Amino acid sequence: ESFRSGGWGASLADAYSRKADVVLRGYGGYNTRWALFLLHHLFPLGSTKPPVATTIFLGANDAALAGRTSERQHVPVEEYKENLRKIVRHLKFNLTELSNQAQAANKFVENHSKNGIELKNGRAEVNEITSGRATVLESTSFSCVCTFHFIIIVSPQECSPTMLIVLITPPPIDEEGRMEYARETYGEKAMTLPERTNETTGVYAKGCIELAGELGVRSINLWSKMQETDGWQKKYLRDGLHLTAEGNAVVFEEVVKVFKEAWLDASEMPYDFPHHSEIDGKNPEKAFQQKCL
């Protein structure tokens, strides 16, 4: 839903239009336990360059109550935190370090080649530097940003040596809104007890914020932020759980705020290619020689 009209992902893509590519990797209904199976597929260790930034937006399904209708999605809060830790570690350490090692290895080979030194099995030796888990990474002019629920921003700037990672807590839960939605949707077969509670979700939100502090990554406490507004239940949640357009706007504003506080302010980022006003109709090639990918 994030990339639909009014979705926070769509708004982010618009804000960074021609400045960076925003790519969503969202999997409805997933919890952190299931998300772990996706890591090496979505963020393979052999990728040419790790993302510039990643937002990780998980927890609403982990917080489903055991013994209720959505217990299949339930993940205990301590496991939830550990799963988030594994995701951050994969992104922050495995991808970034592998990329740095591979780039250094490429530089090593390049320098020795320039000096006329022939390396026996040079490529194989370089692969050993990357633990044999990926081929040598080719340098590119693009760098990436991602979110779990995943959004990836690919920018024409060089990749930062340290990936920006943002943990986003699950939003609050409107229990009555969930019950009302169930009655309207399932009638007599509707659940009689809420499958999620705001109090329990708050425990997961707290765990998410605590982990962010422990790991030294940025965070957004969406659970608390939304509840600062009177009438948040109907304003931000369309069925007691999923976000309305106004709820998506809150996520967008908070993500952009964190990006600006770091180093991803769209207003300060260059265009990928020249603005049309910079192109000379009689000599268009000049503009593209001065500024190109």
C-alpha positions in Angstrom: 0.0 0.0 0.0 3.0 2.3 0.5 3.3 3.0 -3.2 -0.4 3.5 -3.9 -1.8 7.0 -4.3 -1.3 8.8 -0.9 1.2 6.2 0.3 4.3 7.3 2.0 6.6 5.4 -0.4 5.0 7.2 -3.3 5.5 10.5 -1.6 9.1 9.7 -0.9 9.7 8.7 -4.6 8.1 12.0 -5.6 10.3 14.0 -3.2 13.5 12.4 -4.5 12.4 12.4 -8.1 15.5 12.7 -10.4 17.6 12.8 -7.2 17.4 9.2 -6.1 15.5 6.0 -7.0 13.1 4.8 -4.3 12.3 1.1 -4.4 9.8 -0.5 -2.2 10.2 -4.0 -0.8 7.1 -4.6 1.2 5.5 -7.9 2.0 2.0 -7.7 3.4 1.4 -9.8 6.5 5.0 -10.6 7.1 6.7 -10.6 10.5 10.4 -10.3 11.3 10.8 -14.1 11.5 9.7 -14.5 7.9 11.5 -11.4 6.8 14.8 -13.0 7.7 14.3 -15.5 4.9 14.3 -12.6 2.4 17.5 -10.9 3.4 19.9 -12.7 1.1 17.5 -12.4 -1.8 16.7 -8.7 -1.4 20.2 -7.7 -0.2 22.6 -10.3 -1.6 26.2 -10.0 -0.4 27.3 -9.9 -4.0 25.4 -6.7 -4.8 27.5 -4.1 -6.6 27.0 -1.5 -3.9 25.0 -1.5 -0.7 22.2 0.9 -0.1 22.9 4.4 1.0 20.1 4.1 3.6 17.5 1.6 4.7 14.3 2.0 6.7 13.0 -1.1 8.5 9.3 -0.9 9.2 8.3 -4.2 10.9 6.5 -5.2 14.1 2.7 -4.8 13.6 2.3 -8.4 12.8 4.9 -9.6 15.3 2.7 -8.0 17.9 -0.4 -10.1 17.0 -1.5 -11.9 20.2 -0.8 -15.5 20.8 -4.0 -17.5 21.1 -6.1 -15.1 19.0 -7.1 -15.2 15.3 -3.8 -13.9 14.0 -1.5 -16.0 16.2 0.2 -17.4 13.1 1.9 -14.0 12.8 2.9 -13.7 16.5 6.6 -13.4 17.3 7.6 -12.9 21.0 9.0 -9.5 21.7 12.5 -10.7 22.5 12.7 -12.7 19.3 11.4 -9.6 17.5 14.3 -7.6 18.8 16.8 -10.3 17.9 15.4 -10.6 14.4 15.7 -6.8 13.9 19.3 -7.0 15.2 20.1 -9.7 12.6 18.6 -7.5 9.8 20.6 -4.5 10.9 23.7 -6.5 11.2 23.3 -7.9 7.7 22.8 -4.5 6.3 25.2 -2.5 8.3 28.1 -4.9 8.6 27.9 -7.7 6.1 26.9 -5.6 3.0 28.9 -2.5 3.9 32.1 -4.3 4.9 31.9 -6.7 1.9 31.5 -3.7 -0.4 34.5 -1.9 1.2 36.7 -5.0 1.0 35.8 -5.6 -2.6 36.4 -2.0 -3.6 39.8 -2.1 -1.9 40.6 -5.4 -3.6 39.7 -3.9 -7.0 41.9 -0.9 -6.2 44.7 -3.3 -5.3 44.5 -5.2 -8.6 44.2 -1.9 -10.5 47.3 -0.4 -8.9 49.4 -3.5 -9.5 48.2 -3.7 -13.1 49.3 -0.1 -13.7 52.7 -1.0 -12.3 53.1 -3.9 -14.8 52.9 -6.5 -12.1 51.1 -9.7 -13.1 49.1 -11.3 -10.5 48.8 -15.1 -10.6 45.1 -16.0 -10.1 44.6 -12.4 -9.1 40.8 -12.6 -9.4 40.6 -15.8 -7.3 42.8 -14.1 -4.6 40.5 -11.1 -4.6 37.5 -13.3 -4.2 39.2 -14.8 -1.1 39.3 -11.3 0.4 35.5 -11.3 0.2 35.3 -14.7 1.9 34.5 -16.4 -1.4 30.9 -15.3 -1.0 30.7 -12.9 -3.9 32.7 -11.8 -6.9 34.6 -8.6 -7.0 32.2 -5.7 -7.0 32.3 -3.3 -9.9 32.3 0.4 -9.0 29.2 2.4 -10.2 28.2 6.0 -9.9 25.0 5.1 -8.1 24.3 4.4 -4.5 21.2 3.0 -2.9 18.7 3.5 0.0 16.3 0.8 1.1 13.4 0.1 3.5 12.3 -3.1 5.1 8.9 -3.0 4.1 11.7 -2.2 1.7 12.3 1.1 0.0 15.5 1.6 -1.8 16.8 5.0 -2.8 19.5 5.0 -5.4 21.3 8.3 -5.6 23.8 9.7 -8.1 26.1 10.6 -5.2 28.9 8.3 -4.0 27.8 5.8 -1.3 28.4 6.9 2.3 30.9 4.7 4.1 28.3 4.1 6.7 24.8 3.1 5.7 22.0 5.1 7.2 19.6 2.7 8.9 16.3 3.8 10.3 14.1 1.5 12.5 10.4 2.5 12.4 8.1 1.2 15.2 4.7 -0.3 14.4 1.9 2.2 14.4 -0.6 2.2 17.3 -3.7 -0.1 17.2 -7.3 1.1 17.4 -8.8 -2.0 19.0 -12.4 -0.9 18.5 -11.6 0.0 14.9 -10.3 -3.5 14.4 -13.4 -5.1 15.9 -15.7 -2.8 13.9 -13.8 -3.8 10.7 -14.1 -7.5 11.5 -17.9 -7.2 12.1 -18.4 -5.4 8.8 -16.3 -7.8 6.9 -17.1 -11.2 8.5 -20.5 -10.7 10.1 -21.3 -13.4 12.6 -18.0 -15.1 11.9 -16.1 -12.1 13.1 -13.6 -12.4 16.0 -15.1 -11.7 19.4 -11.7 -10.7 20.9 -9.2 -8.3 19.4 -6.2 -10.0 17.8 -4.0 -7.1 18.6 -4.0 -4.5 21.4 -2.4 -1.1 21.5 -0.8 -1.8 24.8 1.0 -4.9 23.5 2.0 -3.1 20.3 3.5 -0.4 22.5 5.8 -3.0 24.1 7.1 -3.9 20.7 7.5 -0.2 19.8 9.5 0.3 23.0 11.7 -2.7 22.2 12.4 -1.3 18.7 13.5 2.1 20.1 15.7 0.4 22.7 17.4 -1.7 20.1 18.0 1.3 17.9 19.7 3.0 20.8 21.8 -0.1 21.5 22.9 -0.5 17.9 23.5 3.2 17.3 21.0 3.5 14.5 18.3 6.1 14.0 14.6 5.4 14.8 11.1 6.8 14.4 8.6 6.1 17.2 5.5 6.0 15.1 3.5 4.4 17.9 4.0 7.4 20.1 4.0 10.1 17.4 0.6 9.2 16.0 -1.0 9.2 19.5 -0.1 12.8 20.0 -3.0 13.8 17.7 -6.5 13.9 19.0 -8.7 11.4 17.1 -5.7 9.5 15.8 -7.8 6.3 15.7 -9.9 7.3 12.7 -7.6 10.0 11.3 -4.6 7.7 10.8 -6.0 4.2 10.7 -8.6 3.0 8.2 -9.4 -0.3 9.9 -7.7 0.0 13.2 -4.4 -1.2 11.8 -3.6 -0.1 8.3 -2.7 3.5 7.5 -5.0 6.1 5.9 -3.6 8.8 3.6 -3.1 11.0 6.6 -1.3 8.2 8.4 1.0 7.7 5.5 1.7 11.4 5.5 3.0 11.1 9.1 5.3 8.3 8.1 6.6 10.3 5.1 7.2 13.4 7.1 9.1 11.5 9.8 11.3 9.6 7.4 12.1 12.8 5.5 13.0 14.5 8.8 15.4 11.8 9.7 16.9 11.8 6.2 17.5 15.5 6.4 19.0 15.3 9.8 21.5 12.8 8.4 22.7 13.6 4.9 19.9 12.8 2.5 18.2 16.2 2.1 16.6 16.0 -1.4 16.8 19.8 -1.8 20.6 19.6 -1.6 21.0 16.7 -3.9 21.9 17.2 -7.6 19.8 16.0 -10.5 20.9 12.8 -12.1 21.1 14.5 -15.5 21.1 18.2 -16.6 17.9 20.2 -16.2 16.5 21.1 -19.6 17.3 24.8 -19.1 21.0 23.9 -18.9 21.0 22.2 -22.4 22.1 24.3 -25.3 19.9 23.6 -28.3 22.8 24.1 -30.7 25.3 22.2 -28.6 23.5 19.7 -26.3 26.5 17.5 -25.9 28.3 20.1 -23.7 25.8 19.8 -20.9 26.1 16.0 -20.8 29.9 16.2 -20.8 29.8 18.4 -17.7 27.3 16.4 -15.8 26.5 12.8 -16.4 26.3 9.5 -14.5 
